[in-house]
Amino acid sequence: GDAVNAKIKVEPFEPQEINQSVILIHRRIDAYRVDIGDRLTLEYQIENYNNGPVEIILGASLISPSRQIVNSSKDDLRVTAIPGSHTYKRSFQIRSDTRPGLYDIVWGVMDIEMKSYYSLFKDPKVLHIGSSEREETVIAE
């Protein structure tokens, strides 16, 4: 038979940006008991699997036993997550209208438009918020 010698045009693949993900891989708070008016520090360990930096928002909310949601939006932090695993910190002001109790913490890593989450976690009953009034111990002489 005849040899088959089809002319084949070979072109390289077009480059494609692969948006793998930004993931919250570890989280930590600096205190498990705070008082009303205190400032809490939240630590986010972020893994950025993308080829380049990604702008993100580190958000957080507290949820009371009665399901009251406490936000500190003014403390939401915009950061540039560089590729690899890195730790970022933000604060959370415990507002004066917060009721004492045992609270859940909801951790959010959002896009900068705050329309979608890269990661969202809830740690149940991890933060005890007490009264800002401190009891003094009086020792009788």
ChimeraX attribute file (.defattr): number of C-alpha atoms within 10 A of each C-alpha:
attribute: neighborCount
match mode: 1-to-1
recipient: residues
	/A:1	3
	/A:2	4
	/A:3	5
	/A:4	6
	/A:5	6
	/A:6	6
	/A:7	6
	/A:8	6
	/A:9	5
	/A:10	6
	/A:11	6
	/A:12	5
	/A:13	6
	/A:14	6
	/A:15	6
	/A:16	6
	/A:17	8
	/A:18	9
	/A:19	12
	/A:20	10
	/A:21	13
	/A:22	25
	/A:23	18
	/A:24	22
	/A:25	14
	/A:26	11
	/A:27	16
	/A:28	12
	/A:29	16
	/A:30	12
	/A:31	13
	/A:32	14
	/A:33	14
	/A:34	18
	/A:35	20
	/A:36	18
	/A:37	15
	/A:38	14
	/A:39	15
	/A:40	18
	/A:41	14
	/A:42	20
	/A:43	17
	/A:44	22
	/A:45	16
	/A:46	22
	/A:47	19
	/A:48	22
	/A:49	19
	/A:50	17
	/A:51	13
	/A:52	12
	/A:53	15
	/A:54	18
	/A:55	13
	/A:56	21
	/A:57	20
	/A:58	26
	/A:59	25
	/A:60	24
	/A:61	19
	/A:62	24
	/A:63	21
	/A:64	22
	/A:65	14
	/A:66	9
	/A:67	10
	/A:68	12
	/A:69	15
	/A:70	19
	/A:71	18
	/A:72	15
	/A:73	13
	/A:74	10
	/A:75	14
	/A:76	18
	/A:77	17
	/A:78	16
	/A:79	16
	/A:80	12
	/A:81	22
	/A:82	18
	/A:83	16
	/A:84	14
	/A:85	15
	/A:86	14
	/A:87	14
	/A:88	15
	/A:89	15
	/A:90	18
	/A:91	20
	/A:92	20
	/A:93	17
	/A:94	20
	/A:95	15
	/A:96	12
	/A:97	9
	/A:98	18
	/A:99	19
	/A:100	16
	/A:101	16
	/A:102	19
	/A:103	25
	/A:104	19
	/A:105	22
	/A:106	17
	/A:107	21
	/A:108	23
	/A:109	25
	/A:110	20
	/A:111	18
	/A:112	16
	/A:113	9
	/A:114	13
	/A:115	7
	/A:116	12
	/A:117	16
	/A:118	14
	/A:119	17
	/A:120	15
	/A:121	13
	/A:122	15
	/A:123	14
	/A:124	15
	/A:125	16
	/A:126	15
	/A:127	21
	/A:128	16
	/A:129	21
	/A:130	16
	/A:131	15
	/A:132	13
	/A:133	8
	/A:134	8
	/A:135	7
	/A:136	6
	/A:137	6
	/A:138	6
	/A:139	5
	/A:140	4
	/A:141	3
